[in-house]
Amino acid sequence: MQAADAAAAAQVRAEQFRFFAEALKTAKLKLYVPHFVSEAEVPPASWACLAASAVISRARTGPCCPPDAASPSGS
């Protein structure tokens, strides 16, 4: 890696650390709580589809699930 590339990579990495350090401060985390709670209280409809497909195992058919929707590998 050339010196310029290494310096650019270090600069990007430092910016990423600053971004995450700011996002993980206590005051910011407290702002996220209502969003976490609302997501937990009203789960996305797709979760029901994935849970149903796990119970049904390989028979993943239905209005919300195309075949193999719950399988990351598509098998």
N, CA, C and O atoms as a Tripos MOL2 file, in Angstrom:
@<TRIPOS>MOLECULE
protein
  300   299    75     0     0
PROTEIN
NO_CHARGES

@<TRIPOS>ATOM
      1 N           0.8460   -1.1740    0.0000 N.3       1 MET1
      2 CA          0.0000    0.0000    0.0000 C.3       1 MET1
      3 C           0.8940    1.2410    0.0000 C.2       1 MET1
      4 O           1.8660    1.3160    0.7520 O.2       1 MET1
      5 N           0.5630    2.1870   -0.8300 N.am      2 GLN2
      6 CA          1.3660    3.3980   -0.8990 C.3       2 GLN2
      7 C           1.0950    4.2720    0.3190 C.2       2 GLN2
      8 O           0.0810    4.1130    0.9980 O.2       2 GLN2
      9 N           1.9970    5.1800    0.5830 N.am      3 ALA3
     10 CA          1.8780    6.0640    1.7500 C.3       3 ALA3
     11 C           0.6090    6.9010    1.6840 C.2       3 ALA3
     12 O          -0.0460    7.1080    2.7060 O.2       3 ALA3
     13 N           0.2520    7.3850    0.5010 N.am      4 ALA4
     14 CA         -0.9610    8.2030    0.3570 C.3       4 ALA4
     15 C          -2.2090    7.3740    0.6370 C.2       4 ALA4
     16 O          -3.1510    7.8510    1.2700 O.2       4 ALA4
     17 N          -2.2100    6.1240    0.1610 N.am      5 ASP5
     18 CA         -3.3450    5.2400    0.4140 C.3       5 ASP5
     19 C          -3.4710    4.9230    1.9010 C.2       5 ASP5
     20 O          -4.5760    4.8890    2.4420 O.2       5 ASP5
     21 N          -2.3490    4.6950    2.5510 N.am      6 ALA6
     22 CA         -2.3550    4.3940    3.9830 C.3       6 ALA6
     23 C          -2.8560    5.5910    4.7790 C.2       6 ALA6
     24 O          -3.6020    5.4280    5.7440 O.2       6 ALA6
     25 N          -2.4540    6.7800    4.3840 N.am      7 ALA7
     26 CA         -2.9040    7.9850    5.0770 C.3       7 ALA7
     27 C          -4.4010    8.1950    4.8760 C.2       7 ALA7
     28 O          -5.1090    8.5710    5.8100 O.2       7 ALA7
     29 N          -4.8760    7.9560    3.6770 N.am      8 ALA8
     30 CA         -6.3080    8.1010    3.3940 C.3       8 ALA8
     31 C          -7.1170    7.0840    4.1880 C.2       8 ALA8
     32 O          -8.1680    7.4090    4.7400 O.2       8 ALA8
     33 N          -6.6200    5.8520    4.2430 N.am      9 ALA9
     34 CA         -7.3120    4.8120    4.9980 C.3       9 ALA9
     35 C          -7.3540    5.1560    6.4840 C.2       9 ALA9
     36 O          -8.3700    4.9350    7.1420 O.2       9 ALA9
     37 N          -6.2660    5.6910    7.0130 N.am     10 ALA10
     38 CA         -6.2270    6.0820    8.4230 C.3      10 ALA10
     39 C          -7.1910    7.2310    8.6920 C.2      10 ALA10
     40 O          -7.8140    7.2890    9.7520 O.2      10 ALA10
     41 N          -7.3120    8.1310    7.7450 N.am     11 GLN11
     42 CA         -8.2230    9.2660    7.8960 C.3      11 GLN11
     43 C          -9.6770    8.7870    7.8920 C.2      11 GLN11
     44 O         -10.4890    9.2550    8.6900 O.2      11 GLN11
     45 N          -9.9980    7.8650    7.0020 N.am     12 VAL12
     46 CA        -11.3540    7.3090    6.9460 C.3      12 VAL12
     47 C         -11.6640    6.5570    8.2370 C.2      12 VAL12
     48 O         -12.7490    6.7080    8.8010 O.2      12 VAL12
     49 N         -10.7230    5.7550    8.7020 N.am     13 ARG13
     50 CA        -10.9120    4.9870    9.9330 C.3      13 ARG13
     51 C         -11.1400    5.9130   11.1220 C.2      13 ARG13
     52 O         -11.9910    5.6370   11.9680 O.2      13 ARG13
     53 N         -10.3830    7.0130   11.1950 N.am     14 ALA14
     54 CA        -10.5500    7.9750   12.2840 C.3      14 ALA14
     55 C         -11.9340    8.6240   12.2270 C.2      14 ALA14
     56 O         -12.5620    8.8370   13.2640 O.2      14 ALA14
     57 N         -12.4040    8.9350   11.0310 N.am     15 GLU15
     58 CA        -13.7480    9.5160   10.8720 C.3      15 GLU15
     59 C         -14.8160    8.5160   11.3050 C.2      15 GLU15
     60 O         -15.7990    8.9030   11.9380 O.2      15 GLU15
     61 N         -14.6400    7.2400   10.9750 N.am     16 GLN16
     62 CA        -15.5910    6.2110   11.4030 C.3      16 GLN16
     63 C         -15.6230    6.1080   12.9270 C.2      16 GLN16
     64 O         -16.6950    6.0010   13.5210 O.2      16 GLN16
     65 N         -14.4640    6.1400   13.5510 N.am     17 PHE17
     66 CA        -14.4170    6.0850   15.0180 C.3      17 PHE17
     67 C         -15.1070    7.3010   15.6370 C.2      17 PHE17
     68 O         -15.8190    7.1640   16.6320 O.2      17 PHE17
     69 N         -14.9090    8.4790   15.0650 N.am     18 ARG18
     70 CA        -15.5770    9.6810   15.5810 C.3      18 ARG18
     71 C         -17.0950    9.5560   15.4580 C.2      18 ARG18
     72 O         -17.8330    9.9110   16.3770 O.2      18 ARG18
     73 N         -17.5480    9.0500   14.3210 N.am     19 PHE19
     74 CA        -18.9790    8.8800   14.0910 C.3      19 PHE19
     75 C         -19.5820    7.9340   15.1390 C.2      19 PHE19
     76 O         -20.6050    8.2520   15.7460 O.2      19 PHE19
     77 N         -18.9560    6.7890   15.3470 N.am     20 PHE20
     78 CA        -19.4910    5.8290   16.3000 C.3      20 PHE20
     79 C         -19.3520    6.3060   17.7380 C.2      20 PHE20
     80 O         -20.2210    6.0360   18.5670 O.2      20 PHE20
     81 N         -18.2870    7.0000   18.0380 N.am     21 ALA21
     82 CA        -18.1170    7.5290   19.3910 C.3      21 ALA21
     83 C         -19.2330    8.5160   19.7090 C.2      21 ALA21
     84 O         -19.7620    8.5150   20.8210 O.2      21 ALA21
     85 N         -19.5890    9.3440   18.7570 N.am     22 GLU22
     86 CA        -20.6860   10.3030   18.9580 C.3      22 GLU22
     87 C         -22.0230    9.5760   19.0850 C.2      22 GLU22
     88 O         -22.8410    9.9240   19.9370 O.2      22 GLU22
     89 N         -22.2450    8.5850   18.2560 N.am     23 ALA23
     90 CA        -23.5160    7.8490   18.2670 C.3      23 ALA23
     91 C         -23.7100    7.0450   19.5450 C.2      23 ALA23
     92 O         -24.8460    6.7860   19.9420 O.2      23 ALA23
     93 N         -22.6320    6.6520   20.1860 N.am     24 LEU24
     94 CA        -22.7330    5.8070   21.3790 C.3      24 LEU24
     95 C         -22.6700    6.5890   22.6890 C.2      24 LEU24
     96 O         -22.6060    5.9870   23.7620 O.2      24 LEU24
     97 N         -22.6850    7.8960   22.6190 N.am     25 LYS25
     98 CA        -22.7160    8.6960   23.8540 C.3      25 LYS25
     99 C         -24.0590    8.4960   24.5450 C.2      25 LYS25
    100 O         -25.0730    8.2640   23.8850 O.2      25 LYS25
    101 N         -24.0670    8.5850   25.8620 N.am     26 THR26
    102 CA        -25.2660    8.3300   26.6520 C.3      26 THR26
    103 C         -26.4490    9.1660   26.1990 C.2      26 THR26
    104 O         -27.5570    8.6460   26.0670 O.2      26 THR26
    105 N         -26.2380   10.4280   25.9630 N.am     27 ALA27
    106 CA        -27.3420   11.3100   25.5520 C.3      27 ALA27
    107 C         -27.9600   10.8400   24.2330 C.2      27 ALA27
    108 O         -29.1800   10.8760   24.0710 O.2      27 ALA27
    109 N         -27.1300   10.4060   23.3020 N.am     28 LYS28
    110 CA        -27.6400    9.9180   22.0140 C.3      28 LYS28
    111 C         -28.3820    8.6020   22.2000 C.2      28 LYS28
    112 O         -29.4450    8.3960   21.6130 O.2      28 LYS28
    113 N         -27.8230    7.7100   23.0170 N.am     29 LEU29
    114 CA        -28.4780    6.4180   23.2420 C.3      29 LEU29
    115 C         -29.8640    6.6040   23.8400 C.2      29 LEU29
    116 O         -30.7930    5.8750   23.4940 O.2      29 LEU29
    117 N         -30.0080    7.5760   24.7340 N.am     30 LYS30
    118 CA        -31.3170    7.8400   25.3330 C.3      30 LYS30
    119 C         -32.3200    8.2870   24.2800 C.2      30 LYS30
    120 O         -33.5120    8.0130   24.4140 O.2      30 LYS30
    121 N         -31.8640    8.9620   23.2490 N.am     31 LEU31
    122 CA        -32.7620    9.3790   22.1690 C.3      31 LEU31
    123 C         -33.2570    8.1930   21.3480 C.2      31 LEU31
    124 O         -34.3360    8.2570   20.7580 O.2      31 LEU31
    125 N         -32.4840    7.1180   21.3060 N.am     32 TYR32
    126 CA        -32.8490    5.9600   20.4910 C.3      32 TYR32
    127 C         -33.9010    5.0810   21.1690 C.2      32 TYR32
    128 O         -34.6010    4.3300   20.4890 O.2      32 TYR32
    129 N         -34.0220    5.1610   22.4850 N.am     33 VAL33
    130 CA        -34.8940    4.2430   23.2330 C.3      33 VAL33
    131 C         -36.3260    4.2370   22.7160 C.2      33 VAL33
    132 O         -36.8660    3.1520   22.4960 O.2      33 VAL33
    133 N         -36.9760    5.3830   22.5070 N.am     34 PRO34
    134 CA        -38.3560    5.3220   22.0030 C.3      34 PRO34
    135 C         -38.4720    4.5690   20.6670 C.2      34 PRO34
    136 O         -39.4650    3.8840   20.4240 O.2      34 PRO34
    137 N         -37.4750    4.6970   19.8240 N.am     35 HIS35
    138 CA        -37.4960    3.9800   18.5430 C.3      35 HIS35
    139 C         -37.3690    2.4730   18.7660 C.2      35 HIS35
    140 O         -38.0580    1.6850   18.1180 O.2      35 HIS35
    141 N         -36.4880    2.0790   19.6790 N.am     36 PHE36
    142 CA        -36.3380    0.6550   19.9930 C.3      36 PHE36
    143 C         -37.6470    0.0930   20.5330 C.2      36 PHE36
    144 O         -38.0670   -0.9970   20.1450 O.2      36 PHE36
    145 N         -38.2880    0.8370   21.4260 N.am     37 VAL37
    146 CA        -39.5340    0.3780   22.0370 C.3      37 VAL37
    147 C         -40.6250    0.2390   20.9780 C.2      37 VAL37
    148 O         -41.3430   -0.7610   20.9580 O.2      37 VAL37
    149 N         -40.7540    1.2320   20.1000 N.am     38 SER38
    150 CA        -41.7990    1.1570   19.0740 C.3      38 SER38
    151 C         -41.5640   -0.0180   18.1290 C.2      38 SER38
    152 O         -42.5220   -0.6580   17.6950 O.2      38 SER38
    153 N         -40.3270   -0.3030   17.8110 N.am     39 GLU39
    154 CA        -40.0320   -1.4510   16.9510 C.3      39 GLU39
    155 C         -40.3580   -2.7640   17.6500 C.2      39 GLU39
    156 O         -40.8260   -3.7080   17.0120 O.2      39 GLU39
    157 N         -40.1160   -2.8300   18.9470 N.am     40 ALA40
    158 CA        -40.4030   -4.0490   19.6890 C.3      40 ALA40
    159 C         -41.9030   -4.2580   19.8650 C.2      40 ALA40
    160 O         -42.3700   -5.3970   19.8900 O.2      40 ALA40
    161 N         -42.6550   -3.1780   19.9860 N.am     41 GLU41
    162 CA        -44.0960   -3.2860   20.1850 C.3      41 GLU41
    163 C         -44.8330   -3.6200   18.8890 C.2      41 GLU41
    164 O         -45.8500   -4.3130   18.9220 O.2      41 GLU41
    165 N         -44.3420   -3.1450   17.7680 N.am     42 VAL42
    166 CA        -44.9960   -3.3820   16.4820 C.3      42 VAL42
    167 C         -43.9550   -3.9540   15.5160 C.2      42 VAL42
    168 O         -43.3490   -3.2090   14.7460 O.2      42 VAL42
    169 N         -43.7460   -5.2660   15.5560 N.am     43 PRO43
    170 CA        -42.7310   -5.8530   14.6720 C.3      43 PRO43
    171 C         -43.1780   -5.7830   13.2080 C.2      43 PRO43
    172 O         -44.3760   -5.7730   12.9250 O.2      43 PRO43
    173 N         -42.2440   -5.7370   12.3060 N.am     44 PRO44
    174 CA        -42.5830   -5.7070   10.8830 C.3      44 PRO44
    175 C         -43.3550   -6.9570   10.4760 C.2      44 PRO44
    176 O         -43.1510   -8.0290   11.0450 O.2      44 PRO44
    177 N         -44.2340   -6.8210    9.4990 N.am     45 ALA45
    178 CA        -45.0260   -7.9520    9.0190 C.3      45 ALA45
    179 C         -44.1280   -9.0660    8.4800 C.2      45 ALA45
    180 O         -44.4980  -10.2390    8.5410 O.2      45 ALA45
    181 N         -42.9680   -8.7170    7.9590 N.am     46 SER46
    182 CA        -42.0790   -9.7360    7.3970 C.3      46 SER46
    183 C         -41.5700  -10.7090    8.4540 C.2      46 SER46
    184 O         -41.2260  -11.8460    8.1320 O.2      46 SER46
    185 N         -41.5160  -10.2670    9.7400 N.am     47 TRP47
    186 CA        -41.0720  -11.1790   10.7900 C.3      47 TRP47
    187 C         -42.0370  -12.3370   10.9410 C.2      47 TRP47
    188 O         -41.6080  -13.4730   11.1450 O.2      47 TRP47
    189 N         -43.3450  -12.0700   10.8440 N.am     48 ALA48
    190 CA        -44.3290  -13.1420   10.9600 C.3      48 ALA48
    191 C         -44.1380  -14.1450    9.8390 C.2      48 ALA48
    192 O         -44.2620  -15.3520   10.0430 O.2      48 ALA48
    193 N         -43.8390  -13.6450    8.6710 N.am     49 CYS49
    194 CA        -43.6070  -14.5080    7.5190 C.3      49 CYS49
    195 C         -42.3980  -15.4120    7.7670 C.2      49 CYS49
    196 O         -42.4550  -16.6120    7.5010 O.2      49 CYS49
    197 N         -41.3210  -14.8450    8.2670 N.am     50 LEU50
    198 CA        -40.1130  -15.6350    8.5180 C.3      50 LEU50
    199 C         -40.3310  -16.6280    9.6460 C.2      50 LEU50
    200 O         -39.8250  -17.7480    9.5800 O.2      50 LEU50
    201 N         -41.0720  -16.2430   10.6830 N.am     51 ALA51
    202 CA        -41.3530  -17.1600   11.7820 C.3      51 ALA51
    203 C         -42.2100  -18.3140   11.2910 C.2      51 ALA51
    204 O         -41.9690  -19.4660   11.6540 O.2      51 ALA51
    205 N         -43.2060  -18.0150   10.4710 N.am     52 ALA52
    206 CA        -44.0660  -19.0650    9.9330 C.3      52 ALA52
    207 C         -43.2640  -20.0190    9.0610 C.2      52 ALA52
    208 O         -43.4740  -21.2310    9.1090 O.2      52 ALA52
    209 N         -42.3520  -19.4820    8.2690 N.am     53 SER53
    210 CA        -41.5700  -20.3540    7.3930 C.3      53 SER53
    211 C         -40.6360  -21.2510    8.1950 C.2      53 SER53
    212 O         -40.3150  -22.3570    7.7600 O.2      53 SER53
    213 N         -40.1990  -20.7890    9.3550 N.am     54 ALA54
    214 CA        -39.3550  -21.6360   10.2010 C.3      54 ALA54
    215 C         -40.1560  -22.8050   10.7460 C.2      54 ALA54
    216 O         -39.6390  -23.9160   10.8630 O.2      54 ALA54
    217 N         -41.4180  -22.5590   11.0790 N.am     55 VAL55
    218 CA        -42.2820  -23.6270   11.5890 C.3      55 VAL55
    219 C         -42.6180  -24.6030   10.4840 C.2      55 VAL55
    220 O         -42.6350  -25.8150   10.6970 O.2      55 VAL55
    221 N         -42.8830  -24.0780    9.3130 N.am     56 ILE56
    222 CA        -43.2840  -24.9150    8.1850 C.3      56 ILE56
    223 C         -42.0740  -25.6180    7.5730 C.2      56 ILE56
    224 O         -42.2270  -26.5500    6.7830 O.2      56 ILE56
    225 N         -40.8990  -25.1790    7.9300 N.am     57 SER57
    226 CA        -39.6400  -25.7230    7.4370 C.3      57 SER57
    227 C         -39.4510  -25.3870    5.9650 C.2      57 SER57
    228 O         -39.3290  -24.2110    5.6240 O.2      57 SER57
    229 N         -39.4220  -26.3650    5.0960 N.am     58 ARG58
    230 CA        -39.1260  -26.1240    3.6910 C.3      58 ARG58
    231 C         -40.3330  -25.6540    2.8870 C.2      58 ARG58
    232 O         -40.1560  -25.1830    1.7640 O.2      58 ARG58
    233 N         -41.5170  -25.7590    3.3980 N.am     59 ALA59
    234 CA        -42.7180  -25.3450    2.6550 C.3      59 ALA59
    235 C         -42.9360  -23.8550    2.8380 C.2      59 ALA59
    236 O         -43.8220  -23.4520    3.5910 O.2      59 ALA59
    237 N         -42.1540  -23.0360    2.1710 N.am     60 ARG60
    238 CA        -42.2400  -21.5790    2.3120 C.3      60 ARG60
    239 C         -43.1140  -20.9980    1.2060 C.2      60 ARG60
    240 O         -42.6030  -20.4060    0.2560 O.2      60 ARG60
    241 N         -44.4050  -21.1620    1.3250 N.am     61 THR61
    242 CA        -45.3030  -20.5720    0.3470 C.3      61 THR61
    243 C         -46.3380  -19.7530    1.0730 C.2      61 THR61
    244 O         -46.6130  -19.9940    2.2490 O.2      61 THR61
    245 N         -46.9020  -18.8120    0.4050 N.am     62 GLY62
    246 CA        -47.9200  -17.9700    1.0070 C.3      62 GLY62
    247 C         -47.8610  -16.5800    0.4310 C.2      62 GLY62
    248 O         -46.9600  -16.2570   -0.3440 O.2      62 GLY62
    249 N         -48.8250  -15.7500    0.8090 N.am     63 PRO63
    250 CA        -48.8930  -14.4220    0.2040 C.3      63 PRO63
    251 C         -47.7250  -13.5020    0.5630 C.2      63 PRO63
    252 O         -47.3920  -12.6030   -0.2090 O.2      63 PRO63
    253 N         -47.1070  -13.7110    1.7100 N.am     64 CYS64
    254 CA        -46.0400  -12.7880    2.0960 C.3      64 CYS64
    255 C         -44.6540  -13.3340    1.8200 C.2      64 CYS64
    256 O         -43.6750  -12.5910    1.8890 O.2      64 CYS64
    257 N         -44.5520  -14.5880    1.5170 N.am     65 CYS65
    258 CA        -43.2340  -15.1950    1.3180 C.3      65 CYS65
    259 C         -43.0940  -15.8030   -0.0540 C.2      65 CYS65
    260 O         -43.7850  -16.7700   -0.3730 O.2      65 CYS65
    261 N         -42.2230  -15.2630   -0.8690 N.am     66 PRO66
    262 CA        -41.8890  -15.9890   -2.0840 C.3      66 PRO66
    263 C         -41.0780  -17.2260   -1.7040 C.2      66 PRO66
    264 O         -40.5050  -17.2640   -0.6150 O.2      66 PRO66
    265 N         -41.0170  -18.2080   -2.5460 N.am     67 PRO67
    266 CA        -40.2270  -19.3960   -2.1950 C.3      67 PRO67
    267 C         -38.7980  -19.0120   -1.7880 C.2      67 PRO67
    268 O         -38.1560  -18.1770   -2.4250 O.2      67 PRO67
    269 N         -38.3320  -19.6320   -0.7360 N.am     68 ASP68
    270 CA        -36.9790  -19.4500   -0.2160 C.3      68 ASP68
    271 C         -36.6910  -18.0440    0.2930 C.2      68 ASP68
    272 O         -35.5300  -17.6360    0.3220 O.2      68 ASP68
    273 N         -37.7120  -17.2910    0.6950 N.am     69 ALA69
    274 CA        -37.5040  -15.9530    1.2070 C.3      69 ALA69
    275 C         -36.7590  -15.9540    2.5330 C.2      69 ALA69
    276 O         -35.9970  -15.0310    2.8180 O.2      69 ALA69
    277 N         -36.9740  -16.9900    3.3480 N.am     70 ALA70
    278 CA        -36.3410  -17.0260    4.6610 C.3      70 ALA70
    279 C         -34.9490  -17.6120    4.6110 C.2      70 ALA70
    280 O         -34.2300  -17.5740    5.6090 O.2      70 ALA70
    281 N         -34.5620  -18.1380    3.5020 N.am     71 SER71
    282 CA        -33.2590  -18.7640    3.3970 C.3      71 SER71
    283 C         -32.2680  -17.8050    2.7760 C.2      71 SER71
    284 O         -32.4350  -17.4140    1.6210 O.2      71 SER71
    285 N         -31.2180  -17.4070    3.5260 N.am     72 PRO72
    286 CA        -30.2430  -16.4710    2.9660 C.3      72 PRO72
    287 C         -29.5070  -17.0180    1.7580 C.2      72 PRO72
    288 O         -29.0800  -16.2560    0.8910 O.2      72 PRO72
    289 N         -29.3580  -18.3200    1.6970 N.am     73 SER73
    290 CA        -28.6240  -18.9070    0.5790 C.3      73 SER73
    291 C         -29.5180  -19.2200   -0.6000 C.2      73 SER73
    292 O         -29.0340  -19.5540   -1.6810 O.2      73 SER73
    293 N         -30.8770  -19.1100   -0.3910 N.am     74 GLY74
    294 CA        -31.7880  -19.4000   -1.4690 C.3      74 GLY74
    295 C         -32.0510  -20.8690   -1.6630 C.2      74 GLY74
    296 O         -32.6390  -21.2450   -2.6770 O.2      74 GLY74
    297 N         -31.6370  -21.7350   -0.7240 N.am     75 SER75
    298 CA        -31.8630  -23.1670   -0.8710 C.3      75 SER75
    299 C         -32.9650  -23.6370    0.0170 C.2      75 SER75
    300 O         -33.2900  -24.8250    0.0210 O.2      75 SER75
@<TRIPOS>BOND
     1     1     2 1
     2     2     3 1
     3     3     4 2
     4     3     5 am
     5     5     6 1
     6     6     7 1
     7     7     8 2
     8     7     9 am
     9     9    10 1
    10    10    11 1
    11    11    12 2
    12    11    13 am
    13    13    14 1
    14    14    15 1
    15    15    16 2
    16    15    17 am
    17    17    18 1
    18    18    19 1
    19    19    20 2
    20    19    21 am
    21    21    22 1
    22    22    23 1
    23    23    24 2
    24    23    25 am
    25    25    26 1
    26    26    27 1
    27    27    28 2
    28    27    29 am
    29    29    30 1
    30    30    31 1
    31    31    32 2
    32    31    33 am
    33    33    34 1
    34    34    35 1
    35    35    36 2
    36    35    37 am
    37    37    38 1
    38    38    39 1
    39    39    40 2
    40    39    41 am
    41    41    42 1
    42    42    43 1
    43    43    44 2
    44    43    45 am
    45    45    46 1
    46    46    47 1
    47    47    48 2
    48    47    49 am
    49    49    50 1
    50    50    51 1
    51    51    52 2
    52    51    53 am
    53    53    54 1
    54    54    55 1
    55    55    56 2
    56    55    57 am
    57    57    58 1
    58    58    59 1
    59    59    60 2
    60    59    61 am
    61    61    62 1
    62    62    63 1
    63    63    64 2
    64    63    65 am
    65    65    66 1
    66    66    67 1
    67    67    68 2
    68    67    69 am
    69    69    70 1
    70    70    71 1
    71    71    72 2
    72    71    73 am
    73    73    74 1
    74    74    75 1
    75    75    76 2
    76    75    77 am
    77    77    78 1
    78    78    79 1
    79    79    80 2
    80    79    81 am
    81    81    82 1
    82    82    83 1
    83    83    84 2
    84    83    85 am
    85    85    86 1
    86    86    87 1
    87    87    88 2
    88    87    89 am
    89    89    90 1
    90    90    91 1
    91    91    92 2
    92    91    93 am
    93    93    94 1
    94    94    95 1
    95    95    96 2
    96    95    97 am
    97    97    98 1
    98    98    99 1
    99    99   100 2
   100    99   101 am
   101   101   102 1
   102   102   103 1
   103   103   104 2
   104   103   105 am
   105   105   106 1
   106   106   107 1
   107   107   108 2
   108   107   109 am
   109   109   110 1
   110   110   111 1
   111   111   112 2
   112   111   113 am
   113   113   114 1
   114   114   115 1
   115   115   116 2
   116   115   117 am
   117   117   118 1
   118   118   119 1
   119   119   120 2
   120   119   121 am
   121   121   122 1
   122   122   123 1
   123   123   124 2
   124   123   125 am
   125   125   126 1
   126   126   127 1
   127   127   128 2
   128   127   129 am
   129   129   130 1
   130   130   131 1
   131   131   132 2
   132   131   133 am
   133   133   134 1
   134   134   135 1
   135   135   136 2
   136   135   137 am
   137   137   138 1
   138   138   139 1
   139   139   140 2
   140   139   141 am
   141   141   142 1
   142   142   143 1
   143   143   144 2
   144   143   145 am
   145   145   146 1
   146   146   147 1
   147   147   148 2
   148   147   149 am
   149   149   150 1
   150   150   151 1
   151   151   152 2
   152   151   153 am
   153   153   154 1
   154   154   155 1
   155   155   156 2
   156   155   157 am
   157   157   158 1
   158   158   159 1
   159   159   160 2
   160   159   161 am
   161   161   162 1
   162   162   163 1
   163   163   164 2
   164   163   165 am
   165   165   166 1
   166   166   167 1
   167   167   168 2
   168   167   169 am
   169   169   170 1
   170   170   171 1
   171   171   172 2
   172   171   173 am
   173   173   174 1
   174   174   175 1
   175   175   176 2
   176   175   177 am
   177   177   178 1
   178   178   179 1
   179   179   180 2
   180   179   181 am
   181   181   182 1
   182   182   183 1
   183   183   184 2
   184   183   185 am
   185   185   186 1
   186   186   187 1
   187   187   188 2
   188   187   189 am
   189   189   190 1
   190   190   191 1
   191   191   192 2
   192   191   193 am
   193   193   194 1
   194   194   195 1
   195   195   196 2
   196   195   197 am
   197   197   198 1
   198   198   199 1
   199   199   200 2
   200   199   201 am
   201   201   202 1
   202   202   203 1
   203   203   204 2
   204   203   205 am
   205   205   206 1
   206   206   207 1
   207   207   208 2
   208   207   209 am
   209   209   210 1
   210   210   211 1
   211   211   212 2
   212   211   213 am
   213   213   214 1
   214   214   215 1
   215   215   216 2
   216   215   217 am
   217   217   218 1
   218   218   219 1
   219   219   220 2
   220   219   221 am
   221   221   222 1
   222   222   223 1
   223   223   224 2
   224   223   225 am
   225   225   226 1
   226   226   227 1
   227   227   228 2
   228   227   229 am
   229   229   230 1
   230   230   231 1
   231   231   232 2
   232   231   233 am
   233   233   234 1
   234   234   235 1
   235   235   236 2
   236   235   237 am
   237   237   238 1
   238   238   239 1
   239   239   240 2
   240   239   241 am
   241   241   242 1
   242   242   243 1
   243   243   244 2
   244   243   245 am
   245   245   246 1
   246   246   247 1
   247   247   248 2
   248   247   249 am
   249   249   250 1
   250   250   251 1
   251   251   252 2
   252   251   253 am
   253   253   254 1
   254   254   255 1
   255   255   256 2
   256   255   257 am
   257   257   258 1
   258   258   259 1
   259   259   260 2
   260   259   261 am
   261   261   262 1
   262   262   263 1
   263   263   264 2
   264   263   265 am
   265   265   266 1
   266   266   267 1
   267   267   268 2
   268   267   269 am
   269   269   270 1
   270   270   271 1
   271   271   272 2
   272   271   273 am
   273   273   274 1
   274   274   275 1
   275   275   276 2
   276   275   277 am
   277   277   278 1
   278   278   279 1
   279   279   280 2
   280   279   281 am
   281   281   282 1
   282   282   283 1
   283   283   284 2
   284   283   285 am
   285   285   286 1
   286   286   287 1
   287   287   288 2
   288   287   289 am
   289   289   290 1
   290   290   291 1
   291   291   292 2
   292   291   293 am
   293   293   294 1
   294   294   295 1
   295   295   296 2
   296   295   297 am
   297   297   298 1
   298   298   299 1
   299   299   300 2
@<TRIPOS>SUBSTRUCTURE
     1 MET1         2 RESIDUE 1 A MET
     2 GLN2         6 RESIDUE 1 A GLN
     3 ALA3        10 RESIDUE 1 A ALA
     4 ALA4        14 RESIDUE 1 A ALA
     5 ASP5        18 RESIDUE 1 A ASP
     6 ALA6        22 RESIDUE 1 A ALA
     7 ALA7        26 RESIDUE 1 A ALA
     8 ALA8        30 RESIDUE 1 A ALA
     9 ALA9        34 RESIDUE 1 A ALA
    10 ALA10       38 RESIDUE 1 A ALA
    11 GLN11       42 RESIDUE 1 A GLN
    12 VAL12       46 RESIDUE 1 A VAL
    13 ARG13       50 RESIDUE 1 A ARG
    14 ALA14       54 RESIDUE 1 A ALA
    15 GLU15       58 RESIDUE 1 A GLU
    16 GLN16       62 RESIDUE 1 A GLN
    17 PHE17       66 RESIDUE 1 A PHE
    18 ARG18       70 RESIDUE 1 A ARG
    19 PHE19       74 RESIDUE 1 A PHE
    20 PHE20       78 RESIDUE 1 A PHE
    21 ALA21       82 RESIDUE 1 A ALA
    22 GLU22       86 RESIDUE 1 A GLU
    23 ALA23       90 RESIDUE 1 A ALA
    24 LEU24       94 RESIDUE 1 A LEU
    25 LYS25       98 RESIDUE 1 A LYS
    26 THR26      102 RESIDUE 1 A THR
    27 ALA27      106 RESIDUE 1 A ALA
    28 LYS28      110 RESIDUE 1 A LYS
    29 LEU29      114 RESIDUE 1 A LEU
    30 LYS30      118 RESIDUE 1 A LYS
    31 LEU31      122 RESIDUE 1 A LEU
    32 TYR32      126 RESIDUE 1 A TYR
    33 VAL33      130 RESIDUE 1 A VAL
    34 PRO34      134 RESIDUE 1 A PRO
    35 HIS35      138 RESIDUE 1 A HIS
    36 PHE36      142 RESIDUE 1 A PHE
    37 VAL37      146 RESIDUE 1 A VAL
    38 SER38      150 RESIDUE 1 A SER
    39 GLU39      154 RESIDUE 1 A GLU
    40 ALA40      158 RESIDUE 1 A ALA
    41 GLU41      162 RESIDUE 1 A GLU
    42 VAL42      166 RESIDUE 1 A VAL
    43 PRO43      170 RESIDUE 1 A PRO
    44 PRO44      174 RESIDUE 1 A PRO
    45 ALA45      178 RESIDUE 1 A ALA
    46 SER46      182 RESIDUE 1 A SER
    47 TRP47      186 RESIDUE 1 A TRP
    48 ALA48      190 RESIDUE 1 A ALA
    49 CYS49      194 RESIDUE 1 A CYS
    50 LEU50      198 RESIDUE 1 A LEU
    51 ALA51      202 RESIDUE 1 A ALA
    52 ALA52      206 RESIDUE 1 A ALA
    53 SER53      210 RESIDUE 1 A SER
    54 ALA54      214 RESIDUE 1 A ALA
    55 VAL55      218 RESIDUE 1 A VAL
    56 ILE56      222 RESIDUE 1 A ILE
    57 SER57      226 RESIDUE 1 A SER
    58 ARG58      230 RESIDUE 1 A ARG
    59 ALA59      234 RESIDUE 1 A ALA
    60 ARG60      238 RESIDUE 1 A ARG
    61 THR61      242 RESIDUE 1 A THR
    62 GLY62      246 RESIDUE 1 A GLY
    63 PRO63      250 RESIDUE 1 A PRO
    64 CYS64      254 RESIDUE 1 A CYS
    65 CYS65      258 RESIDUE 1 A CYS
    66 PRO66      262 RESIDUE 1 A PRO
    67 PRO67      266 RESIDUE 1 A PRO
    68 ASP68      270 RESIDUE 1 A ASP
    69 ALA69      274 RESIDUE 1 A ALA
    70 ALA70      278 RESIDUE 1 A ALA
    71 SER71      282 RESIDUE 1 A SER
    72 PRO72      286 RESIDUE 1 A PRO
    73 SER73      290 RESIDUE 1 A SER
    74 GLY74      294 RESIDUE 1 A GLY
    75 SER75      298 RESIDUE 1 A SER
